[in-house]
Amino acid sequence: MSSPIDTPPPRPSAASRRRSAAAVAVAAATAAVLSACSADPAPAATSAPSATPVEIPVTPVGDQVRWVMDEINADAATDIEDIETHFDAAALEQLPPAQLQEVFAQMQAAAPWTAVGYDGVETEARVTIESAQVTYDMSISVTPDARIQMLLFSPPQPERTPAASWDELTQQIDDAAFTAGVHVREVGGEVLYEGGDQAAGPIGSIFKLWVLGAVVDAVAAGRLAWDDELVVDDAVRSLPSGELQDRPDGTKVTVREAADKMIAISDNTATDMLIRAVGREAVETAMVSMGHSDPDANTPLLTTRELFWLLFGEADLRALWSGAADDAEARRSVLERLPAGVPDLAAAAAATPGWQDGIDWFANPDDLAAAHASLQERARTDAGAPVRDILSANPGLDFGEKWTYVGFKGGSSIGVLAGSWYLEREEGAPVVITVLARADDATTLAAPAVALGWAQDAAAILAGP
């Protein structure tokens, strides 16, 4: 997310996907700005940037962009009342006005800022802003009543040289500053490519494939229907990514709507609603039936809310979970001790990678290829009829016209980045391409286009000229 966990990579050409970050991305802005600026404060600029300013359109989001630019270029602290006027209340629940005031103050330290690039629609935009010291991408979106619901300052994505051959791809993986592996397998056939680390690793939100499988199984057994209604409440309310976490108690969505959100925008609250509907044990059973080679690695299966508590809740609970790696019952007892509700997101800024302590979901590339294949088998049944549309709603990346169908799920956490794609073509068997990356130092994974771009390279090499 623009929050610490589970942001799906957006479609490059669809700005609307960025609103999945919602209010919590404001908190991520704090982490991005403070880590970039406060550790080594930039001196005041003596001259304006040399780049030509761009015109900011007169749109709801454009008006807020101009306000933000005025504030980060101001000599005085941003007025708290102004912040409360311009930001949506849900955003301010995640990050209080005083902390936002601090974010703006950090940006003012590198002023003057100039907007030198703009890409957006009526309600959201990505603006490249430049000072004499540094360049940022400012991502911003607004609510229907034109209040800011998401604001994120982040370093621009680096340019990437696509690998034109398997040897070049292997070299890029081996040279990466993080541990990564790329795996390409024909469905029901042979491995076409393996590069880098092929061991089981953390997968973030890709575990939601097993939740989808469990939902199909429940529909097939008559225990659930796609048009059944699920209810948002505090027991299932999680943290973003997603949007259901912002809905009031009692909000109802259908199973199909929850499944759509779980996959397309990686909605964590939708995921936990579906896990509650089918039962934790049903997802664990689906994981086995869908071909996972080591289901004990994910037993008991964490909900997203539980993962957040273990990741940046109480340290002693994290230690208990880590120490019970081979004892499922002991880990279940840890889950019973987790507090109600969700943890304070402010703690995320200081959180360290959890995968080393077993706080994530784990699989190897073959496990994920098997999960994709299993879901496609379920899609051929009456109960699984919506599955192909659900999986293809957000392909994550553009693979070109030679690939006629793309099913996708991605995942991320602190020090974790992963993506797994099921691709079909007119000639040749379907393939599954999986990228798994992990790092002790989460900053080395700050540019997801580098690792996830390897999936595009692999598909292009397979497709040929």
Secondary structure as a PSIPRED ss2 file (coil, helix, strand):
# PSIPRED VFORMAT (PSIPRED V4.0)

   1 M C   1.000  0.000  0.000
   2 S C   1.000  0.000  0.000
   3 S C   1.000  0.000  0.000
   4 P C   1.000  0.000  0.000
   5 I C   1.000  0.000  0.000
   6 D C   1.000  0.000  0.000
   7 T C   1.000  0.000  0.000
   8 P C   1.000  0.000  0.000
   9 P C   1.000  0.000  0.000
  10 P C   1.000  0.000  0.000
  11 R C   1.000  0.000  0.000
  12 P C   1.000  0.000  0.000
  13 S C   1.000  0.000  0.000
  14 A C   1.000  0.000  0.000
  15 A H   0.000  1.000  0.000
  16 S H   0.000  1.000  0.000
  17 R H   0.000  1.000  0.000
  18 R H   0.000  1.000  0.000
  19 R H   0.000  1.000  0.000
  20 S H   0.000  1.000  0.000
  21 A H   0.000  1.000  0.000
  22 A H   0.000  1.000  0.000
  23 A H   0.000  1.000  0.000
  24 V H   0.000  1.000  0.000
  25 A H   0.000  1.000  0.000
  26 V H   0.000  1.000  0.000
  27 A H   0.000  1.000  0.000
  28 A H   0.000  1.000  0.000
  29 A H   0.000  1.000  0.000
  30 T H   0.000  1.000  0.000
  31 A H   0.000  1.000  0.000
  32 A H   0.000  1.000  0.000
  33 V H   0.000  1.000  0.000
  34 L H   0.000  1.000  0.000
  35 S H   0.000  1.000  0.000
  36 A H   0.000  1.000  0.000
  37 C H   0.000  1.000  0.000
  38 S H   0.000  1.000  0.000
  39 A C   1.000  0.000  0.000
  40 D C   1.000  0.000  0.000
  41 P C   1.000  0.000  0.000
  42 A C   1.000  0.000  0.000
  43 P C   1.000  0.000  0.000
  44 A C   1.000  0.000  0.000
  45 A C   1.000  0.000  0.000
  46 T C   1.000  0.000  0.000
  47 S C   1.000  0.000  0.000
  48 A C   1.000  0.000  0.000
  49 P C   1.000  0.000  0.000
  50 S C   1.000  0.000  0.000
  51 A C   1.000  0.000  0.000
  52 T C   1.000  0.000  0.000
  53 P C   1.000  0.000  0.000
  54 V C   1.000  0.000  0.000
  55 E C   1.000  0.000  0.000
  56 I C   1.000  0.000  0.000
  57 P C   1.000  0.000  0.000
  58 V C   1.000  0.000  0.000
  59 T C   1.000  0.000  0.000
  60 P H   0.000  1.000  0.000
  61 V H   0.000  1.000  0.000
  62 G H   0.000  1.000  0.000
  63 D H   0.000  1.000  0.000
  64 Q H   0.000  1.000  0.000
  65 V H   0.000  1.000  0.000
  66 R H   0.000  1.000  0.000
  67 W H   0.000  1.000  0.000
  68 V H   0.000  1.000  0.000
  69 M H   0.000  1.000  0.000
  70 D H   0.000  1.000  0.000
  71 E H   0.000  1.000  0.000
  72 I H   0.000  1.000  0.000
  73 N C   1.000  0.000  0.000
  74 A C   1.000  0.000  0.000
  75 D C   1.000  0.000  0.000
  76 A C   1.000  0.000  0.000
  77 A C   1.000  0.000  0.000
  78 T C   1.000  0.000  0.000
  79 D C   1.000  0.000  0.000
  80 I H   0.000  1.000  0.000
  81 E H   0.000  1.000  0.000
  82 D H   0.000  1.000  0.000
  83 I H   0.000  1.000  0.000
  84 E H   0.000  1.000  0.000
  85 T H   0.000  1.000  0.000
  86 H H   0.000  1.000  0.000
  87 F E   0.000  0.000  1.000
  88 D C   1.000  0.000  0.000
  89 A H   0.000  1.000  0.000
  90 A H   0.000  1.000  0.000
  91 A H   0.000  1.000  0.000
  92 L H   0.000  1.000  0.000
  93 E H   0.000  1.000  0.000
  94 Q H   0.000  1.000  0.000
  95 L C   1.000  0.000  0.000
  96 P C   1.000  0.000  0.000
  97 P H   0.000  1.000  0.000
  98 A H   0.000  1.000  0.000
  99 Q H   0.000  1.000  0.000
 100 L H   0.000  1.000  0.000
 101 Q H   0.000  1.000  0.000
 102 E H   0.000  1.000  0.000
 103 V H   0.000  1.000  0.000
 104 F H   0.000  1.000  0.000
 105 A H   0.000  1.000  0.000
 106 Q H   0.000  1.000  0.000
 107 M H   0.000  1.000  0.000
 108 Q H   0.000  1.000  0.000
 109 A C   1.000  0.000  0.000
 110 A C   1.000  0.000  0.000
 111 A C   1.000  0.000  0.000
 112 P C   1.000  0.000  0.000
 113 W C   1.000  0.000  0.000
 114 T E   0.000  0.000  1.000
 115 A E   0.000  0.000  1.000
 116 V E   0.000  0.000  1.000
 117 G E   0.000  0.000  1.000
 118 Y E   0.000  0.000  1.000
 119 D E   0.000  0.000  1.000
 120 G E   0.000  0.000  1.000
 121 V C   1.000  0.000  0.000
 122 E C   1.000  0.000  0.000
 123 T C   1.000  0.000  0.000
 124 E E   0.000  0.000  1.000
 125 A E   0.000  0.000  1.000
 126 R E   0.000  0.000  1.000
 127 V E   0.000  0.000  1.000
 128 T E   0.000  0.000  1.000
 129 I E   0.000  0.000  1.000
 130 E E   0.000  0.000  1.000
 131 S C   1.000  0.000  0.000
 132 A C   1.000  0.000  0.000
 133 Q C   1.000  0.000  0.000
 134 V C   1.000  0.000  0.000
 135 T E   0.000  0.000  1.000
 136 Y E   0.000  0.000  1.000
 137 D E   0.000  0.000  1.000
 138 M E   0.000  0.000  1.000
 139 S E   0.000  0.000  1.000
 140 I E   0.000  0.000  1.000
 141 S E   0.000  0.000  1.000
 142 V E   0.000  0.000  1.000
 143 T C   1.000  0.000  0.000
 144 P C   1.000  0.000  0.000
 145 D C   1.000  0.000  0.000
 146 A C   1.000  0.000  0.000
 147 R C   1.000  0.000  0.000
 148 I E   0.000  0.000  1.000
 149 Q E   0.000  0.000  1.000
 150 M E   0.000  0.000  1.000
 151 L E   0.000  0.000  1.000
 152 L E   0.000  0.000  1.000
 153 F E   0.000  0.000  1.000
 154 S E   0.000  0.000  1.000
 155 P C   1.000  0.000  0.000
 156 P C   1.000  0.000  0.000
 157 Q C   1.000  0.000  0.000
 158 P C   1.000  0.000  0.000
 159 E C   1.000  0.000  0.000
 160 R C   1.000  0.000  0.000
 161 T C   1.000  0.000  0.000
 162 P C   1.000  0.000  0.000
 163 A C   1.000  0.000  0.000
 164 A C   1.000  0.000  0.000
 165 S C   1.000  0.000  0.000
 166 W H   0.000  1.000  0.000
 167 D H   0.000  1.000  0.000
 168 E H   0.000  1.000  0.000
 169 L H   0.000  1.000  0.000
 170 T H   0.000  1.000  0.000
 171 Q H   0.000  1.000  0.000
 172 Q H   0.000  1.000  0.000
 173 I H   0.000  1.000  0.000
 174 D H   0.000  1.000  0.000
 175 D H   0.000  1.000  0.000
 176 A C   1.000  0.000  0.000
 177 A C   1.000  0.000  0.000
 178 F C   1.000  0.000  0.000
 179 T E   0.000  0.000  1.000
 180 A E   0.000  0.000  1.000
 181 G E   0.000  0.000  1.000
 182 V E   0.000  0.000  1.000
 183 H E   0.000  0.000  1.000
 184 V E   0.000  0.000  1.000
 185 R E   0.000  0.000  1.000
 186 E E   0.000  0.000  1.000
 187 V C   1.000  0.000  0.000
 188 G C   1.000  0.000  0.000
 189 G C   1.000  0.000  0.000
 190 E C   1.000  0.000  0.000
 191 V E   0.000  0.000  1.000
 192 L E   0.000  0.000  1.000
 193 Y E   0.000  0.000  1.000
 194 E E   0.000  0.000  1.000
 195 G E   0.000  0.000  1.000
 196 G E   0.000  0.000  1.000
 197 D C   1.000  0.000  0.000
 198 Q C   1.000  0.000  0.000
 199 A C   1.000  0.000  0.000
 200 A C   1.000  0.000  0.000
 201 G E   0.000  0.000  1.000
 202 P E   0.000  0.000  1.000
 203 I C   1.000  0.000  0.000
 204 G H   0.000  1.000  0.000
 205 S H   0.000  1.000  0.000
 206 I H   0.000  1.000  0.000
 207 F H   0.000  1.000  0.000
 208 K H   0.000  1.000  0.000
 209 L H   0.000  1.000  0.000
 210 W H   0.000  1.000  0.000
 211 V H   0.000  1.000  0.000
 212 L H   0.000  1.000  0.000
 213 G H   0.000  1.000  0.000
 214 A H   0.000  1.000  0.000
 215 V H   0.000  1.000  0.000
 216 V H   0.000  1.000  0.000
 217 D H   0.000  1.000  0.000
 218 A H   0.000  1.000  0.000
 219 V H   0.000  1.000  0.000
 220 A H   0.000  1.000  0.000
 221 A C   1.000  0.000  0.000
 222 G C   1.000  0.000  0.000
 223 R C   1.000  0.000  0.000
 224 L C   1.000  0.000  0.000
 225 A C   1.000  0.000  0.000
 226 W C   1.000  0.000  0.000
 227 D C   1.000  0.000  0.000
 228 D C   1.000  0.000  0.000
 229 E E   0.000  0.000  1.000
 230 L E   0.000  0.000  1.000
 231 V E   0.000  0.000  1.000
 232 V C   1.000  0.000  0.000
 233 D C   1.000  0.000  0.000
 234 D C   1.000  0.000  0.000
 235 A C   1.000  0.000  0.000
 236 V C   1.000  0.000  0.000
 237 R C   1.000  0.000  0.000
 238 S C   1.000  0.000  0.000
 239 L C   1.000  0.000  0.000
 240 P C   1.000  0.000  0.000
 241 S C   1.000  0.000  0.000
 242 G C   1.000  0.000  0.000
 243 E C   1.000  0.000  0.000
 244 L H   0.000  1.000  0.000
 245 Q H   0.000  1.000  0.000
 246 D H   0.000  1.000  0.000
 247 R C   1.000  0.000  0.000
 248 P C   1.000  0.000  0.000
 249 D C   1.000  0.000  0.000
 250 G C   1.000  0.000  0.000
 251 T C   1.000  0.000  0.000
 252 K E   0.000  0.000  1.000
 253 V E   0.000  0.000  1.000
 254 T E   0.000  0.000  1.000
 255 V H   0.000  1.000  0.000
 256 R H   0.000  1.000  0.000
 257 E H   0.000  1.000  0.000
 258 A H   0.000  1.000  0.000
 259 A H   0.000  1.000  0.000
 260 D H   0.000  1.000  0.000
 261 K H   0.000  1.000  0.000
 262 M H   0.000  1.000  0.000
 263 I H   0.000  1.000  0.000
 264 A H   0.000  1.000  0.000
 265 I C   1.000  0.000  0.000
 266 S C   1.000  0.000  0.000
 267 D C   1.000  0.000  0.000
 268 N H   0.000  1.000  0.000
 269 T H   0.000  1.000  0.000
 270 A H   0.000  1.000  0.000
 271 T H   0.000  1.000  0.000
 272 D H   0.000  1.000  0.000
 273 M H   0.000  1.000  0.000
 274 L H   0.000  1.000  0.000
 275 I H   0.000  1.000  0.000
 276 R H   0.000  1.000  0.000
 277 A H   0.000  1.000  0.000
 278 V H   0.000  1.000  0.000
 279 G C   1.000  0.000  0.000
 280 R H   0.000  1.000  0.000
 281 E H   0.000  1.000  0.000
 282 A H   0.000  1.000  0.000
 283 V H   0.000  1.000  0.000
 284 E H   0.000  1.000  0.000
 285 T H   0.000  1.000  0.000
 286 A H   0.000  1.000  0.000
 287 M H   0.000  1.000  0.000
 288 V H   0.000  1.000  0.000
 289 S H   0.000  1.000  0.000
 290 M C   1.000  0.000  0.000
 291 G C   1.000  0.000  0.000
 292 H C   1.000  0.000  0.000
 293 S C   1.000  0.000  0.000
 294 D C   1.000  0.000  0.000
 295 P H   0.000  1.000  0.000
 296 D H   0.000  1.000  0.000
 297 A H   0.000  1.000  0.000
 298 N H   0.000  1.000  0.000
 299 T C   1.000  0.000  0.000
 300 P C   1.000  0.000  0.000
 301 L C   1.000  0.000  0.000
 302 L C   1.000  0.000  0.000
 303 T C   1.000  0.000  0.000
 304 T H   0.000  1.000  0.000
 305 R H   0.000  1.000  0.000
 306 E H   0.000  1.000  0.000
 307 L H   0.000  1.000  0.000
 308 F H   0.000  1.000  0.000
 309 W H   0.000  1.000  0.000
 310 L H   0.000  1.000  0.000
 311 L H   0.000  1.000  0.000
 312 F H   0.000  1.000  0.000
 313 G C   1.000  0.000  0.000
 314 E C   1.000  0.000  0.000
 315 A H   0.000  1.000  0.000
 316 D H   0.000  1.000  0.000
 317 L H   0.000  1.000  0.000
 318 R H   0.000  1.000  0.000
 319 A H   0.000  1.000  0.000
 320 L H   0.000  1.000  0.000
 321 W H   0.000  1.000  0.000
 322 S H   0.000  1.000  0.000
 323 G H   0.000  1.000  0.000
 324 A C   1.000  0.000  0.000
 325 A C   1.000  0.000  0.000
 326 D C   1.000  0.000  0.000
 327 D C   1.000  0.000  0.000
 328 A H   0.000  1.000  0.000
 329 E H   0.000  1.000  0.000
 330 A H   0.000  1.000  0.000
 331 R H   0.000  1.000  0.000
 332 R H   0.000  1.000  0.000
 333 S H   0.000  1.000  0.000
 334 V H   0.000  1.000  0.000
 335 L H   0.000  1.000  0.000
 336 E H   0.000  1.000  0.000
 337 R C   1.000  0.000  0.000
 338 L C   1.000  0.000  0.000
 339 P C   1.000  0.000  0.000
 340 A C   1.000  0.000  0.000
 341 G C   1.000  0.000  0.000
 342 V C   1.000  0.000  0.000
 343 P C   1.000  0.000  0.000
 344 D C   1.000  0.000  0.000
 345 L H   0.000  1.000  0.000
 346 A H   0.000  1.000  0.000
 347 A H   0.000  1.000  0.000
 348 A H   0.000  1.000  0.000
 349 A H   0.000  1.000  0.000
 350 A H   0.000  1.000  0.000
 351 A C   1.000  0.000  0.000
 352 T C   1.000  0.000  0.000
 353 P C   1.000  0.000  0.000
 354 G C   1.000  0.000  0.000
 355 W H   0.000  1.000  0.000
 356 Q H   0.000  1.000  0.000
 357 D H   0.000  1.000  0.000
 358 G C   1.000  0.000  0.000
 359 I C   1.000  0.000  0.000
 360 D C   1.000  0.000  0.000
 361 W C   1.000  0.000  0.000
 362 F E   0.000  0.000  1.000
 363 A E   0.000  0.000  1.000
 364 N C   1.000  0.000  0.000
 365 P H   0.000  1.000  0.000
 366 D H   0.000  1.000  0.000
 367 D H   0.000  1.000  0.000
 368 L H   0.000  1.000  0.000
 369 A H   0.000  1.000  0.000
 370 A H   0.000  1.000  0.000
 371 A H   0.000  1.000  0.000
 372 H H   0.000  1.000  0.000
 373 A H   0.000  1.000  0.000
 374 S H   0.000  1.000  0.000
 375 L H   0.000  1.000  0.000
 376 Q H   0.000  1.000  0.000
 377 E H   0.000  1.000  0.000
 378 R H   0.000  1.000  0.000
 379 A H   0.000  1.000  0.000
 380 R C   1.000  0.000  0.000
 381 T C   1.000  0.000  0.000
 382 D C   1.000  0.000  0.000
 383 A C   1.000  0.000  0.000
 384 G C   1.000  0.000  0.000
 385 A C   1.000  0.000  0.000
 386 P C   1.000  0.000  0.000
 387 V H   0.000  1.000  0.000
 388 R H   0.000  1.000  0.000
 389 D H   0.000  1.000  0.000
 390 I H   0.000  1.000  0.000
 391 L H   0.000  1.000  0.000
 392 S H   0.000  1.000  0.000
 393 A C   1.000  0.000  0.000
 394 N C   1.000  0.000  0.000
 395 P C   1.000  0.000  0.000
 396 G C   1.000  0.000  0.000
 397 L C   1.000  0.000  0.000
 398 D C   1.000  0.000  0.000
 399 F C   1.000  0.000  0.000
 400 G C   1.000  0.000  0.000
 401 E C   1.000  0.000  0.000
 402 K C   1.000  0.000  0.000
 403 W E   0.000  0.000  1.000
 404 T E   0.000  0.000  1.000
 405 Y E   0.000  0.000  1.000
 406 V E   0.000  0.000  1.000
 407 G E   0.000  0.000  1.000
 408 F E   0.000  0.000  1.000
 409 K E   0.000  0.000  1.000
 410 G E   0.000  0.000  1.000
 411 G E   0.000  0.000  1.000
 412 S E   0.000  0.000  1.000
 413 S E   0.000  0.000  1.000
 414 I C   1.000  0.000  0.000
 415 G C   1.000  0.000  0.000
 416 V E   0.000  0.000  1.000
 417 L E   0.000  0.000  1.000
 418 A E   0.000  0.000  1.000
 419 G E   0.000  0.000  1.000
 420 S E   0.000  0.000  1.000
 421 W E   0.000  0.000  1.000
 422 Y E   0.000  0.000  1.000
 423 L E   0.000  0.000  1.000
 424 E E   0.000  0.000  1.000
 425 R E   0.000  0.000  1.000
 426 E C   1.000  0.000  0.000
 427 E C   1.000  0.000  0.000
 428 G C   1.000  0.000  0.000
 429 A C   1.000  0.000  0.000
 430 P C   1.000  0.000  0.000
 431 V E   0.000  0.000  1.000
 432 V E   0.000  0.000  1.000
 433 I E   0.000  0.000  1.000
 434 T E   0.000  0.000  1.000
 435 V E   0.000  0.000  1.000
 436 L E   0.000  0.000  1.000
 437 A E   0.000  0.000  1.000
 438 R E   0.000  0.000  1.000
 439 A C   1.000  0.000  0.000
 440 D C   1.000  0.000  0.000
 441 D C   1.000  0.000  0.000
 442 A H   0.000  1.000  0.000
 443 T H   0.000  1.000  0.000
 444 T H   0.000  1.000  0.000
 445 L H   0.000  1.000  0.000
 446 A C   1.000  0.000  0.000
 447 A C   1.000  0.000  0.000
 448 P H   0.000  1.000  0.000
 449 A H   0.000  1.000  0.000
 450 V H   0.000  1.000  0.000
 451 A H   0.000  1.000  0.000
 452 L H   0.000  1.000  0.000
 453 G H   0.000  1.000  0.000
 454 W H   0.000  1.000  0.000
 455 A H   0.000  1.000  0.000
 456 Q H   0.000  1.000  0.000
 457 D H   0.000  1.000  0.000
 458 A H   0.000  1.000  0.000
 459 A H   0.000  1.000  0.000
 460 A H   0.000  1.000  0.000
 461 I H   0.000  1.000  0.000
 462 L H   0.000  1.000  0.000
 463 A H   0.000  1.000  0.000
 464 G C   1.000  0.000  0.000
 465 P C   1.000  0.000  0.000
